[in-house]
């Protein structure tokens, strides 16, 4: 899993500025493609900062224009959440945390250093792999081979 310092370095390499800005309730981060700026709410804890910065960097990589209710924007948000989870959680770490904490989401998320939302997004990804595997005639020893 990347460290927050790695993500700040990635932002710098991409030519993005990262600023701390008090954002409205419910909003932890924003990416503005026109200004190449990521705004992060300074009230977040370390796990939230890591997950939010990764999320906004993925929006930047794809040149996403912002959040909204259009189908295209909703698809971009779903893609970004899935990619965020896959970059921040490894299969091995997930398996260990799931076993150790008997599937308790909050404890697993803390162990993995991510938010519960990112953990749930990763679980959704695993579920999608499990459903898609038979359709693609995959031969997997188990669900986690995806």
C-alpha positions in Angstrom: 0.0 0.0 0.0 1.3 3.4 -0.8 2.2 5.9 1.9 0.7 9.4 2.0 4.2 10.8 1.1 4.2 8.6 -2.0 0.9 10.0 -3.1 2.0 13.6 -2.5 5.1 12.8 -4.6 2.9 11.3 -7.3 0.7 14.5 -7.3 3.9 16.6 -7.7 5.1 14.4 -10.6 1.7 14.8 -12.3 2.0 18.6 -12.0 -0.9 18.8 -9.5 -1.0 21.1 -6.5 -2.6 19.8 -3.3 -4.2 22.3 -1.0 -6.0 22.0 2.4 -9.4 23.7 2.2 -12.3 23.4 4.5 -14.9 21.7 2.4 -18.7 21.3 2.9 -19.9 18.6 5.2 -19.8 15.2 3.4 -17.1 16.3 1.0 -13.5 15.2 1.8 -11.8 16.0 -1.4 -12.2 17.7 -4.8 -10.2 17.5 -8.0 -10.4 20.4 -10.4 -9.1 19.4 -13.9 -8.9 23.0 -15.1 -6.6 24.2 -12.4 -4.9 20.8 -11.8 -5.6 21.2 -8.1 -6.7 18.7 -5.5 -8.4 20.2 -2.4 -8.4 18.1 0.8 -10.4 18.9 3.9 -7.9 19.3 6.8 -10.3 17.8 9.3 -9.7 14.3 8.1 -7.7 11.6 10.0 -4.7 9.9 8.4 -6.7 7.0 6.9 -9.2 9.4 5.4 -6.4 11.6 3.9 -4.7 8.6 2.3 -7.9 7.2 0.8 -9.1 10.6 -0.4 -5.8 11.7 -1.9 -5.6 8.3 -3.8 -9.2 8.8 -5.0 -8.6 12.3 -6.3 -5.3 11.3 -8.0 -7.3 8.6 -9.9 -9.8 11.3 -11.0 -6.8 13.4 -12.2 -5.2 10.4 -14.1 -8.5 10.0 -16.0 -9.0 13.8 -16.5 -12.4 13.6 -14.8 -14.4 16.8 -15.0 -16.1 16.6 -11.6 -18.9 14.9 -9.8 -22.5 15.1 -10.8 -25.6 13.1 -11.7 -24.9 12.4 -15.3 -24.4 8.7 -16.2 -20.9 9.4 -17.4 -20.0 11.1 -14.1 -21.5 8.3 -12.0 -19.6 5.7 -14.0 -16.4 7.7 -13.5 -17.1 7.8 -9.7 -17.7 4.0 -9.6 -14.5 3.4 -11.6 -12.5 5.7 -9.3 -13.8 4.1 -6.1 -13.0 0.6 -7.5 -9.5 1.6 -8.5 -8.9 3.4 -5.2 -9.8 0.2 -3.3 -7.6 -2.0 -5.6 -4.6 0.3 -5.1 -4.9 0.6 -1.4 -5.8 -3.0 -0.4 -3.9 -6.1 -1.4 -5.5 -9.5 -1.7 -3.1 -11.0 0.9 -3.6 -8.2 3.4 -7.3 -8.5 3.0 -7.4 -12.2 3.5 -5.3 -11.9 6.7 -7.5 -9.0 8.1 -10.7 -10.9 7.2 -9.5 -14.0 9.1 -8.0 -12.1 12.1 -11.0 -9.9 12.6 -13.7 -12.4 11.5 -15.0 -10.0 8.8 -15.7 -7.1 11.1 -15.5 -4.1 8.7 -14.3 -1.4 11.1 -11.5 -3.5 12.6 -10.5 -4.7 9.2 -10.3 -1.2 7.8 -8.2 0.0 10.7 -5.8 -2.9 10.2 -5.6 -2.2 6.5 -5.1 1.5 7.0 -8.1 2.5 4.9 -11.6 3.8 5.5 -14.6 1.4 5.9 -15.9 2.8 2.6 -12.7 1.8 0.8 -12.9 -1.7 2.5 -16.5 -2.1 1.3 -15.5 -1.0 -2.2 -12.8 -3.7 -2.2 -15.4 -6.3 -1.0 -17.7 -5.2 -3.9 -14.8 -5.7 -6.3 -14.2 -9.2 -4.9 -17.9 -10.0 -5.2 -17.8 -8.8 -8.9 -14.8 -11.1 -9.5 -16.7 -14.0 -8.0 -19.8 -13.4 -10.2 -17.7 -12.8 -13.3 -15.4 -15.8 -12.9 -17.9 -18.4 -14.1 -18.9 -16.2 -17.1 -15.3 -16.1 -18.3 -14.6 -19.8 -17.5 -11.9 -18.8 -15.1 -10.2 -21.5 -13.2 -9.6 -20.1 -9.7 -8.8 -22.0 -6.6 -10.8 -19.4 -4.7 -12.5 -16.1 -4.8 -9.3 -14.2 -4.1 -7.5 -15.3 -7.3 -9.0 -12.4 -9.3 
